[in-house]
């Protein structure tokens, strides 16, 4: 029996009673997508997935996206990546903590992610949380004049362009001209209506947002930074501390997120190892594809 329990937090709900290796029915996916769009983040507890079953679950949410950082893709599942501190490449602080800044997955691409999921396999005894900012609630909390002033603005995005807060890390750097060429600057609305619910949300005012159409760059930078500061206030943010077997799905069209900076394990037994599998998708969930027609 599926249970969906809102967390005592600004957003997010916990889902129990689901085995994603056995049931990916339309009824289940409708229940999960309803919960996702109501709460922005859902945490499906107690899963035991291999890569093919996780991939099948990911495909229910949209079209999996092979990441522009192609050297970090899983070789046998190119739309999946490992996240954590256990890979050889994680010895580089800038790679290991390259998501420890507020961002929205693939906002630097013409067709950005609509959902991302993180499946938790190894959990550190301390740290390792993912922080989620509810961008629909943050939009609703703006005063009427501010909303009217920004509703029709269009924002330029470019990978690596970021005005960082003091507590943010730089995004993982692109490697080579091919990766740079794969993500030219693009434009997205500052305020989006959700394609399923129609609810408005601020979109992607973190990493990558660097310009506003028709506005001088200094003013645009100040506006985007002030909106980021608004969205990441504790009243809009849920920090998820993982348990092994969590599948955390988040609506990337109405959230921003950031990783908690994490160090390297000093030994396999020191309790600080962290490993998640990541899938991002674009487009609509299979059960909502009729909306695109
Ligand atoms: Fe991310």
Boltz pocket constraint, residues with backbone or C-beta under 6 A from the ligand:
constraints:
  - pocket:
      binder: B
      contacts: [[A, 99], [A, 103], [A, 104], [A, 105], [A, 257]]
      max_distance: 6.0
